[in-house]
Amino acid sequence: MALAADRDPHVSWAPDRERRTGVAASVRGVSKRFKKSRILEDISFDVAEGESLVLLGASGSGKTTILRIIAGLEQPDQGRVILHGKDVTDLPARERGVGVIFQAYALFPRMTVEKNIGYGLKIRRLPRKERRETVNRLLKLVQLEEHRKKYPWQLSGGQQQRVAIARTLAYKPQVLLFDEPFGALDAQTRVKLRREIRSLLKQVKVPAVFITHDQEEALELGDRIAVLNDGHLEQIGTPDEVYNQPATEYVATFLGAANLLLGVVTQGCVEIGSARLPAARETARFREGQSVKLVFRPEDICVSQDANLPEGCRRLANGVIEEVNFVGSYERLNVRLDLTHRRQAEHEPPLYQVTINTPERMTGVPIMVTRPKPKGNATRYKAGDRVAVGLTSFSVLPNYTLARQR
């Protein structure tokens, strides 16, 4: 489905250099309720010219509602939508210059590929020569020239998606909106197609907003990622920022795997049971004795049997390897840390007791470690091996679930 205003067909596909440096779309203070249910709460973000922004969140987080509000298919209770400097909040969908690509491609089954792409241009009564030139250009752009005479049922799912994109681009939309565009495709096709679309968007330089619940997809598609949770915007930033510097526990655990340990800030360290992790820079914003959560990715852990950790790897604790699993390009270790509860001084506030209730009543806490294949081949571990554990990178968060609950 394409929703786009009538525009000059001679307008260049790529915005000029001055516009490309500006903001293409802005969502300002948008809130939405359906009956008594809150769907969105004070959502604000910008999309720059030529940028791809991914709205990432679980089902029910409000992603689709934001997309529909930008497209003009829903009205916000509060807030504004601004496209290329124009407030379009009260404009109907057809006047917004927005192209929407849904998971269901909605191609005309009795039309060939080229007729599907050119249908919208035909009903707008563009000259035949111009329609033909536009269709030819789009077929080349989406690499479907040899399939132009085929019908949708003769194409793969990925090819049908490319036809839907080409048909939308024929309208020269100012903003493209993708609603779970790869959800109906198999895993291999999804990987290939999202790379093709990423490259395609860089060519046409049309700003795009994707919604997805697939973390890998978000990291690969987005110039920036906005993480949504229960109608709130948890964090927005580049894939590197969101993945490596999560602002909340939800972001850390939703975007990839993460280990979390509960500790307290003590003299520039994070104290977890009897272990102290040096973290002067990371704990500078916390008060002495404050309860915090240590968050670190499995790939940011280094282990060593001889206790000689690499330079830049801060020692956390010792541990025992409980399980080793080969997972293709990497191996996964399950390690139980020796984080016993130290003796407390008199009048000292209680510390976190990290005791896991297993049948063996083992003291410690399990973490997950991943090692790339070359490291796994160079140093092989087995269950029962004792290792020193250190961290190359980590985050320290306040000990509450969501930042807005503070």
C-alpha positions in Angstrom: 0.0 0.0 0.0 1.3 3.4 -0.8 0.1 6.7 0.7 1.5 9.7 -1.1 0.5 13.1 -2.2 0.4 14.1 -5.9 3.8 15.5 -6.5 5.7 16.8 -9.5 6.9 13.7 -11.3 10.0 15.6 -12.5 11.3 16.2 -8.9 14.6 14.5 -8.3 14.6 11.3 -6.2 17.5 12.5 -4.0 16.8 15.5 -1.9 19.2 18.4 -2.5 22.3 18.8 -0.3 20.7 21.5 1.9 17.6 19.4 2.7 19.7 16.3 3.2 21.3 17.8 6.3 18.0 18.7 7.9 15.2 16.9 9.7 12.8 14.9 7.5 10.3 13.9 10.1 9.6 14.8 13.7 7.4 13.3 16.3 6.8 15.6 19.2 5.2 14.7 22.5 2.9 12.1 21.0 0.5 10.3 23.4 -2.3 7.8 22.5 -4.9 5.9 24.5 -7.4 3.3 23.3 -10.3 3.4 25.7 -8.6 3.0 29.1 -5.3 1.5 27.8 -2.3 3.7 27.4 -0.5 2.9 24.2 2.0 5.8 23.8 3.2 8.2 26.4 5.0 11.4 25.4 7.0 10.0 22.5 9.5 12.4 20.7 12.2 11.7 18.1 13.5 13.1 14.8 14.4 11.3 11.5 17.1 13.1 9.5 17.2 13.3 5.7 18.5 10.0 4.3 18.4 8.3 7.7 17.0 4.9 8.6 15.4 4.8 12.1 14.3 1.5 13.5 11.6 1.4 16.2 12.4 -1.7 18.2 10.2 -3.3 20.9 8.2 -6.3 21.9 4.6 -6.8 20.8 2.3 -4.2 22.4 5.1 -1.7 22.9 3.4 0.9 20.6 5.6 0.6 17.5 2.7 0.1 15.0 0.7 2.9 16.6 3.5 5.3 16.0 3.8 4.3 12.4 0.1 4.7 11.8 0.2 8.1 13.4 3.0 9.3 11.1 1.1 7.9 8.1 -2.1 9.6 9.1 -4.0 6.4 9.7 -4.4 7.2 13.4 -4.8 10.6 15.3 -2.7 11.2 18.4 -4.5 12.3 21.6 -1.6 14.8 22.2 1.5 15.8 20.2 2.4 16.8 16.7 3.8 15.1 13.5 6.0 17.3 11.4 7.2 16.2 7.9 9.9 18.4 6.2 9.0 21.3 8.4 5.3 21.1 7.8 2.8 20.2 10.6 0.8 17.4 9.1 -0.9 16.2 12.3 -4.4 17.1 11.0 -3.8 16.3 7.3 -5.3 13.1 5.8 -3.0 10.3 4.8 -3.2 11.0 1.1 -1.8 14.6 1.6 1.3 13.6 3.6 3.7 12.4 1.0 4.3 9.2 2.9 4.9 5.7 1.5 3.9 2.7 3.7 5.1 -0.8 3.0 3.3 -3.5 5.0 4.2 -7.1 5.8 1.4 -8.1 3.3 2.6 -6.9 -0.1 -0.9 -6.3 -1.5 0.2 -6.8 -5.1 -2.4 -7.1 -7.8 -2.4 -10.8 -8.7 -3.5 -10.4 -12.3 -1.0 -7.7 -13.1 2.6 -8.3 -14.1 5.5 -6.9 -12.2 5.9 -3.9 -14.4 2.1 -3.2 -14.4 2.0 -3.4 -10.6 4.9 -0.8 -10.3 3.3 1.5 -12.9 -0.3 1.3 -11.8 -0.3 4.3 -9.5 1.4 6.4 -12.3 -1.3 5.3 -14.7 -4.3 6.3 -12.6 -2.6 9.7 -12.2 -2.5 9.9 -16.0 1.2 10.4 -16.4 2.3 10.2 -20.1 3.0 6.7 -21.3 6.7 7.5 -22.1 7.3 8.9 -18.6 5.6 5.9 -17.0 7.8 3.5 -19.0 11.0 5.3 -18.1 10.1 5.4 -14.4 9.2 1.7 -14.3 12.4 0.8 -16.1 14.4 2.8 -13.7 12.7 1.2 -10.7 13.1 -2.3 -12.1 16.8 -1.8 -12.5 17.0 -0.3 -9.0 15.3 -3.3 -7.3 17.1 -5.8 -9.7 13.9 -7.3 -11.2 14.5 -6.4 -14.8 14.3 -10.0 -16.0 11.1 -10.6 -14.0 9.1 -7.7 -15.5 6.6 -9.9 -17.3 6.0 -12.3 -14.4 3.0 -12.3 -12.1 3.2 -12.1 -8.3 2.5 -15.8 -7.8 5.6 -16.6 -10.0 7.9 -14.6 -7.6 9.5 -15.5 -4.3 8.5 -13.7 -1.2 11.7 -11.5 -1.3 11.0 -10.6 -5.0 7.4 -9.7 -4.1 8.7 -7.4 -1.4 11.0 -5.6 -3.8 8.0 -5.1 -6.2 6.1 -3.5 -3.3 9.0 -1.2 -2.5 9.4 -0.2 -6.2 5.7 0.5 -6.5 5.9 2.8 -3.4 9.0 4.6 -4.7 7.2 5.4 -8.0 5.2 8.0 -6.0 8.4 9.7 -4.9 7.4 9.6 -1.2 9.1 12.1 1.2 9.3 9.4 4.0 9.1 5.6 3.8 7.5 3.6 6.6 8.1 -0.1 6.8 5.7 -2.2 9.0 7.5 -5.5 9.8 8.5 -5.8 6.2 10.4 -9.1 6.5 8.1 -10.9 8.9 6.6 -13.3 6.2 10.0 -14.4 4.9 12.3 -17.2 5.9 15.5 -16.5 7.8 18.0 -16.6 4.9 15.8 -14.4 2.6 15.3 -11.9 5.5 19.1 -11.5 5.9 19.7 -11.1 2.1 16.7 -8.7 1.6 17.4 -6.4 4.5 20.9 -5.9 3.2 19.6 -5.1 -0.3 17.0 -2.6 1.1 19.7 -1.0 3.3 21.8 -0.5 0.1 18.7 0.7 -1.9 17.8 3.3 0.7 21.3 4.7 0.6 21.0 5.1 -3.2 17.6 6.9 -3.2 18.3 8.8 0.0 14.7 8.7 1.2 14.4 8.8 5.0 12.8 5.6 6.4 11.2 4.4 9.6 11.2 0.6 10.2 9.3 -1.2 13.0 10.5 -4.6 14.2 10.9 -6.8 17.2 14.0 -8.6 15.7 17.1 -7.3 17.4 19.5 -8.5 14.7 17.4 -6.8 12.1 17.4 -3.5 14.0 21.2 -3.5 14.4 21.7 -4.2 10.7 19.1 -1.8 9.2 19.2 1.2 11.4 21.4 4.3 11.4 19.7 4.8 14.8 17.5 2.6 17.0 14.7 3.7 19.2 13.8 1.1 21.9 10.2 1.2 23.0 8.7 -0.5 26.1 5.1 -0.3 27.1 4.5 2.9 25.2 7.6 4.7 26.5 10.8 5.5 24.6 13.6 3.8 26.7 16.6 4.9 24.6 17.4 6.2 21.2 20.9 6.2 19.7 23.2 4.5 17.2 23.3 0.7 17.2 26.7 0.9 18.9 25.4 3.3 21.6 22.3 1.3 22.3 24.0 -2.1 22.4 27.2 -1.1 24.3 25.8 1.7 26.5 22.3 0.6 27.5 20.4 3.3 29.4 18.1 0.9 31.2 17.9 -2.8 32.2 15.2 -3.3 29.6 17.4 -2.1 26.8 20.3 -4.2 28.0 18.3 -7.4 28.2 16.0 -6.9 25.1 18.8 -5.9 22.6 21.0 -9.0 22.7 22.0 -11.2 25.6 23.3 -9.6 28.8 24.5 -10.7 32.3 23.2 -8.7 35.3 24.7 -8.8 38.8 23.5 -6.9 41.8 26.1 -5.0 43.8 26.9 -1.8 45.7 29.2 1.2 44.9 32.2 1.1 47.2 35.3 3.4 46.9 35.2 3.5 43.1 34.4 -0.1 42.7 31.3 -2.3 42.3 31.2 -4.7 45.2 29.4 -7.9 44.5 29.5 -10.2 47.5 33.2 -10.7 48.2 34.4 -9.4 44.8 35.3 -5.9 43.9 35.4 -4.7 40.3 37.4 -1.5 39.6 35.0 1.0 38.1 35.9 4.5 39.1 34.7 6.1 35.8 31.5 4.0 35.6 30.5 4.7 39.3 31.3 8.4 39.4 27.6 9.4 39.1 26.5 7.2 42.0 26.7 7.8 45.7 28.8 5.7 48.1 26.9 2.6 49.1 24.2 2.9 46.4 22.7 -0.3 45.1 23.5 -0.8 41.4 23.3 -3.4 38.7 26.4 -4.4 36.7 25.5 -5.2 33.1 27.9 -6.9 30.7 27.6 -8.7 27.4 28.7 -12.4 27.1 31.3 -11.4 24.4 32.9 -8.8 26.8 34.1 -11.4 29.2 37.6 -12.9 29.2 38.6 -16.0 31.0 42.0 -17.5 31.9 43.1 -20.7 33.7 46.4 -19.2 34.8 44.8 -15.9 36.0 46.8 -13.9 33.4 44.0 -11.8 32.0 44.6 -9.6 28.9 45.5 -6.0 29.2 42.4 -3.8 29.6 40.4 -6.7 31.1 39.4 -5.8 34.7 39.2 -8.8 37.0 35.8 -9.7 38.4 36.1 -13.1 40.2 37.1 -16.7 39.8 34.6 -19.3 38.6 34.0 -22.8 37.5 33.0 -23.8 33.9 29.8 -25.8 34.1 29.0 -26.3 30.4 30.6 -25.8 27.0 28.5 -25.5 23.9 29.6 -25.2 20.3 27.4 -22.7 18.4 28.9 -22.4 14.9 31.0 -19.3 14.7 31.4 -19.1 18.5 31.3 -21.2 21.6 29.2 -20.6 24.7 30.4 -21.2 28.2 28.2 -21.4 31.3 30.3 -20.2 34.2 29.4 -20.1 37.9 31.2 -17.3 39.7 32.7 -17.7 43.2 30.8 -14.7 44.6 30.5 -15.7 48.3 29.0 -13.4 50.8 31.7 -11.7 52.8 31.6 -11.0 56.5 29.9 -7.6 57.2 31.3 -5.0 59.6 29.1 -4.0 62.5 26.3 -1.5 61.6 27.0 -2.0 57.9 23.9 -2.2 55.7 23.2 -5.7 54.4 24.8 -6.7 51.1 23.4 -8.7 48.3 23.6 -12.5 48.9 24.3 -14.2 45.6 23.2 -17.7 46.5 21.6 -19.8 43.8 19.0 -22.4 45.0 20.1 -25.4 43.0 19.7 -29.0 44.3 23.4 -28.8 45.3 22.8 -25.4 47.0 25.9 -24.1 45.2 27.1 -20.7 46.3 27.8 -18.3 43.4 26.0 -17.0 40.4 25.9 -18.3 36.8 26.9 -16.1 33.8 27.1 -16.8 30.1 30.3 -16.3 28.2 30.8 -16.4 24.4 34.2 -16.8 22.7 34.8 -16.5 18.9 35.8 -19.6 17.1 39.6 -18.8 16.8 39.8 -18.3 20.6 37.8 -21.5 21.2 40.2 -23.4 19.0 43.3 -21.9 20.5 42.4 -22.6 24.2 39.9 -25.4 24.8 38.0 -25.6 28.0 35.9 -28.4 29.5 33.3 -28.6 32.3 34.9 -28.4 35.7 37.8 -26.1 34.7 38.5 -23.3 37.1 39.1 -19.9 35.5 39.7 -16.3 36.4 37.0 -14.0 34.9 37.4 -10.4 33.8 35.4 -7.8 31.9 36.6 -5.7 28.9 33.4 -3.6 28.9 30.4 -3.1 31.1 27.7 -0.6 32.3 26.6 0.3 35.7 22.9 1.1 36.2 20.8 2.2 39.2 19.1 -0.7 40.9 15.6 -0.1 39.5 14.0 -1.7 36.5 13.0 1.4 34.4 14.5 4.9 34.5 11.1 6.5 34.6 10.2 4.6 37.8 12.9 6.5 39.8 
